[in-house]
Amino acid sequence: PVLGNADYDDQAGEVSFDVMVPTNGANAVFPLTIEFFEPFGNVQSGPEDLGFRLQTLAYDTPNEVRPVTLSVASGKAVRAVVLDADGNTSEASDPLIFGDGDPLFSNGFETP
């Protein structure tokens, strides 16, 4: 899945973004399910370490851009995987980082 166009609402504690699954009926058995996760610790962790599941979304139109809104703390990230009707799983998406900035600097080592 591809995640993009993020907008974070600090007051609501929500992130809104778009998701799209670039595939067709020849490569996946529809309907698809997209699962969204908040990674534990390192946002670049592998698929075995996706983290806390935030939400699932039914997806039945190939290449459709869909809006999503999730409750997530600022400075966190969201990743997604897709499951098709036969139980096949996609690779995890790149992390969508939003809010307080890049979690790379969250430990404050760069502060004097």
N, C-alpha and C positions, 0 to 999 in steps of 0.2 A: 504493500500500500504506500501511497505518497501522501504526506501530510504537508500543508502549507497555509499561507495567509493567516497566521495567528494574530489574534488580538486579545490581550489580557485585560480583564476588568478587576482592578484591585479591590474596589468596594464589594463586589459580589463574590470575589474569589473564584472567578470562572475564566476559562480560556475558550474562545471560539476559534475554530479553524475549519479548513476544508480537507476532505479525504477523497481520494480517487484510487480505484484498483485498475491498473492498466492491464487488462486481460480480455479474453473472449471465450466463447463456448467451446472452442477447440482445446483450450488450455486449462479449463476449470469447469467443474460441474456446478451449475447454478441451482439454487440460490447460494450466495456466499454469506458468511458471518465475519464481521470485522470485530476483533477484540482489542480494546484500548487498555494500556497499562501505564502505571507510574513506576518507573524503574527504582529499584532499591539501590542506593549508593551510586555507583558508576553508571551514568546514562548510556555508556557504550557497551554495557554488559551483553553477553550473548543471549540467544533465545531461551536457554535453560534458566536464565536469571531475569526474566522479564519484569518481575515485581508484582505490585498490587493491581489486580484487575479493576478498572474503573467502570467500564460499560461495554456492552456488545451492541452491534448495529446490524440489522439485516440489510443485505445489499444484493439487488437482483437485476440491475441494469449495467451491462459492461461499460466501463470508462466514464460513468456518471460522476460528476463532482457533487459531493454531498456536504452540507454544513453540519458541524458537530459542536456542541457546547458541553464542557465537562467542569466539574468542581475540582480544582487543583490549586495547591498553595503556590504563591509566586516563587519563582526561582527553581521550580521543579521542571520535569520534562514529561512528555508523553511519547510512547511508542505503540505500534500496532502490528498485529498479525492478521492474516486472513485464513479462514478455513472454508473449504468448499463442501458441497453436499456429500462427497465421498470420504470426507475426513482428511483430505490432503491439506497441509499447512504451508503457508508462504514463509519466506524469510521475514524477519522483523524489519519494520521500517526504520529509517534513520530517526534519531530522537528529534522531537520538536521541542526546542528550549524557548522559554518565554518568561516574562515577569522581571524579576530582579537581576536578570542577566545570566551570563555563562556560569554554570555551577563549577567550572574548572577552578574558579577563584573563591569558592565558598568557604575554604578553610582559612582565608585571610593571610596566607603566607606572604603575599605581596605588600602587606601593610607594614610600615616601619614601626 
